[in-house]
């Protein structure tokens, strides 16, 4: 939505709602039923939050996700390692 309404307040109007949904899913463990790629997108509202504590949550969750990727799936593991390294910086 941010690109659709760039420079307008409504671009961020749903941020708090999206953050609540993400936090709730994590608290209940619901996001663990998603595919790895879906989980990445589930954490996006927290990655872009103004609250630094919220930003730390996906970093921690990505660490969990990285550990869950089967080692025999080399391409996925490598791509996640690259992405997660970028996020953690």
Secondary structure, 3 states (H helix, E strand, C coil): CCCCCCCCHHHCCCHHHHHHHHHHHHHHCHHHHCCHHHHHHHHHHHHCCCCHHHHHHHHHHHHHHHHHCCCCCHHHHHHHHHHHHHHHC
